């Protein structure tokens, strides 16, 4: 009998496909021999990180022979002060993905299920099924919905909740659609959920969502003891490569998450950079302004090309290119422009395009115009 590792894997893992990140610049350079490349694929801050964060990380590297602060003491203290909560309500993670995985490991398992929307963040099904739980995937809003095509349908999500549901994931704004839920609607949804589950509001793109009616779910922690709100430093703060995120919850939930949190899960440079980034309000404001301006320019420019753009509150837009997007994606690669096809999210005609700096946005629009006319 030959050794078959697949047979040894737990059932939930056997059916999973690995998460596919955006193509790195270095990989495209090797494949096509290009040197002038822009990457608008992974929802990063095109301005880079805060100079304060870079300097803090540099200093931290001088002590990299020591283990990091496993309790993330300084960062949690700064976050607690900012959010007006106890530090015991904050759990730090190796990016918010790490926190989502902790939630699944604590609350999900065989016999349980998680509810999330179709076209929602790929980590939800991965974390759910890896924990041995089932996924109750709710239908999304229809493609021709006037306000949020492909967005969360909260009525459908509520209907998907049953006696075995232990986690409900809500991404606000959602990746890869960019759609969002207003405060009154989301609050009512959370209020009506049963108390045998935890509700996770994923706010990875919180700082980007400068749109009317968008809520700050961290203000509802006292209203809903079963609420967990996740955040990250990977987007507007520009620290994707260092991996630092966190969640806010009741201290009781945080205690459970810390029981499965890997020791020293956030490295020293990431802790230092994230703490410093919180103090650079000027950098944050300039990054938000660049994002808002760029998102509007991309939306207008793509619509001028006759393409359907999903209204977005994030740092990217999802665009229907009117055909199988895989070919358009490959053609853009040859132009030195990396975007993200989202066929894996059951949106085969769409590309997700991250907001760049002004010159990158114009280059994308010019390249896409040439590709579509070819």
N, C-alpha and C positions, 0 to 999 in steps of 0.2 A: 504493500500500500504506500503510495507516494504522499509526502507531506503536503497538505493544502491549508495554508494559513487562513483562507477565507472561511473554511469550516470551523475554525477555532474562534473566529470573531463573533462578538455578540450580534444577535439578529439585527438590531437597529443600525449597526455600522455597516453590515453587509450591503444594505440597499442604498448607501450614501455615495454621492459623487464628491470628490474633493472640491473645496472652494477654489474658484479660479479668479485670481487677482488680475488687475489691469496689466497690460504688457509693459515691462520696464523699458526705459529709453535705451539702456545698454543692449537689450535683446534685439530691438529694432535696428540699432546701428550695426550689429553683427550680421543680421539677416539680409539687410538691403544695402549695406555699405553707405548709409547716410550719416551725416554729421550735424545737420541743422534740423533738430527734432523738437517738437513741442508735445507735451503730454497733458491731455485734457480728459483723462480716463478715470482717475481714482479719487476725485473730490477733495484734492489737497488744496492748501492755500498757495496760490501761485506766487505770492509775495515772499514766501519763505517764513521762517520763524522770527519771533521777536528777538532783537539783538540782546535784550536782557536775558532771555531764555538761553541763548547761545552761550553767553558769558557764564551763566550759572552752571550750565552743563560742563563747560570747559573746566571750571574750578572743581566740580565734582569728580571729574576724571582723574584728578591728582590723588584721590583717595579710593580709586577703583579696586585696589587690593583688599579693601574692606567690604563686608556684606552691606547692602543697603539697609535702611531703616525699614524693617519688615512691617511696622505698623503705620508707615507713611505719616508720622506724627505731625511734622510741620505742614505738609500739604493738607491734611485733614483739618488741622486747626484753621488754616486760612480759608478753606472751603466752608467750614462750619460758621466762621465769622461772616462770610459773604452771604450765605443762605439763611442765617439766623437760626441754626439748629445746633444740637450737640454734636461734637465730633464722633460720638458713639453711633450716630445715625448715618455715617459715611463709610463706604467700603471702597477702597482703591483697587484698580485692576490694571492689567497689562493691556490697555485699551479697553473700551467699553465692551468689546467682544468677550473679553475674559470675564467681565461681570455677568454678561448674559449666560455664559457657560456655567458659572457658579449657581445662578438662579435655577438653571435646569437641573443641575446635580443635586440641589437641595430639595426642590419641590416636585420633580418629575421622576418617573420610573415606570416599570411594567404595571399595566392596569390604569395608569393615569393618561391624560392627554393635555395638550396645549392648543389654544386657539389663536390663529393669526390669519391675516388676509392673504389672498392670492396676490402675487406681484409684490410681496413684502420682502424685507431684508433676508438674504440667504442664510444668515446664521440662525434664524429661528428654527427652521426645520432641521438643520444640522445638530444644534444643541439638543433639540427635543428628541430626535431619533437616537442620537448617541446615548442619551440617558435611558433608552428603552421604552420611551413613551410614544403614544400615537399623536399624530398631527391632525387636528380638525381644521382644515383649511376652508375659510369662508369665502364665498364669491366676492369679487371686488365690484366696485361701481362700473357700469358699462362703459365701453369705449366712447360712446356718443354722449356721455354725461356732460352737461354744460359747465359744471363747476370743477369737478375733480375726476376726469376720466381715469380709469384704472385705480382709483384711490380706495381707501378703506370704506366699506359699507358697514357701518356700526350696527345696523339692524340685523344684517346677516351674521355678523360676528356674535351678537348676543344670542341669536338663534342656534349657533353652533356650540354654545356652552351647555354642558350636561353635568350629571352628577359626578363624573370622573374627571372633569376639567380642574386642573390645579394651577395653570398659568394662562393668562391672556396677554399676548404681546401686541402693543399698539405703537407703531412708529409715527412720530409727529415732529417734523415732516418725514414722509416715507422715502426710502431708497428702494428702487430706482426711479420712482415716479415723480418725486418732489411735491406731491400733494400733501395737504395739511387739513387739520380739523380745528374748527374754532372752539373757543373756551367753553361756551355754554353747552355746546353739543357734546364735547368730550367729558365735561363734568357730569352731565346727566347720564352718560353711558357708564362711567365709573360708579356713580351712585346706585345704579340699578343692578350692578353685578352681584351675584350671591357672595356670601362671606366664606365659602369653602375654597377660595382660590386667591392667588396674588395677581394683581394687575401691574404689568410693566409698561410704562410709557417711555419709549426710547427717544430721547431728545438729542441725538448726536449732532443734529444740525440746528440746535436751538438758536445760536447767535446769528445764524443766517436769516432767520425767519422774521424779518422786519415787515410783516404784513398785518393789516387790520384784523383784530380779533384773535390773533394767535396767542395761546396761553402759556404761562409758566407753571407747569404741573407741580413743581416743587412746593408751590404755595398751598397745595392741597393735602400735604402729608398729615395734617391734623384732622382733615375731613375723612380720610380713608386710611385706616391702619394697615390695610393690605396693599398699599400702593408702593411701588418701587419706581424711581425715576433715574434713568441712566444718562450720563453725559460723557463727553470725550474732549481731549486736547488735540485730537488728530485733525480737526477740520479748520475752523477759523484761527485757532492758536498756532497752527502750522507745525505741529510736533508729531506728525504721522510716523516718522521713522524711529521715534523714541518709545512709542506705545505707552500711553497713560490715559486712563479713564477712571470713572468712579460712578457710584450710585448713591442716592439718598433714599432712606427708608426709615421705618421705625427702628429704634435700637435693638428690638427683639429680632427683627428680620436680619439686621446687620450682623448680629451675633451668630445666627445660623450660617450666613454667607461666609463669615470668617472661619467657620469650622472646616470648610472645604477649600478655602483660598490657599493656593500654594504658598509656601514660605518664600519671602523675598520676591514676590511676583512682579514688583515694579522696580526697575533698576535705579541706581543712584543718580545717574545723569537725567533720567526722565523725571524723577521726583524733584530735583533741583530746578530743571527747566520749567516744569509745570507750575511750580510755586512762584517762580519769577514771572512767568507769563501772566499770572493773575494781576500783577501790579502794573503791567504795561497797557494802560487804558488807551493811550494814543495809538499804539500799534493795532489794538483790537478795533478801535473806531475806524481807522483807515482801511483795515481789511474788510470790515463790514461794508463800508462805502464802496470799495472796489468791487465787492461781490454784487451789491445791489445794482450798481451801474452796469457791470458786465452781464448779469443775468437779464436785465432789460434789453441790452444791446443784442445778445444772442437770441432772445425771444423774438424781437422785432426782425432781426436779420434772417432768421430761419423762416419766419412767416412770409417775408418778402420773397423767399425762394419757393413759396407755395406749399410749405411743409406744415404738418400739424404738430404744434408744440403743446405739451401738457403744462398748464400753469404750475409754477414751482415756487416754493418758499425756501429752497435749499441753495447749495452752491453748485448746482448743476441743473440742466434741463434735459428732459426726455423728448425726443423728436421722432415722429413717424416719417420715414424717408420714402414711403410709398411703394416699397418693394422689399424683398428680403434684405435685411440690413447687413448681413454678413459680407456681401460683395462690396457694399459701400464702405464698410469698415476696412476691408483689405485695400481698396483703392486709396483711401485716406492714408493708410500706412505708407504707401509708396510716395505720398506727398510729404511724408515726414510728420504726420499729424496722428497722434494716438488718441482715440476715443474708446468708448466701451459699448460693445454690442450686448444686448440684454435678452437674447433668445432663451437663456437659461431661466429667466423670469417669466417665460411664456409670453414674451413680447418680441417676436421675431422680426417685426418691421421697424423696431425702434433702436436708436442709438442714445446712450446717455453721454452728454457732453458736459464736462466740468467747466466752470467759469475760470477763465484765465485773466491775465493782465490785458489791457486794451489791445496791444499789438497781437497777442495770441488769439484773441477773439476774432479779430479781423482776418488773420491768416486762416483760421478755421473756416470762416464763412467763404473766403475766396477759394479755398481748396475744395470745399463741398460744392460750390457752384460749378467748378470745373468737372468734378466727378459726376455730378448729376447730368451734365450736358454731354458727357462722353458716350 
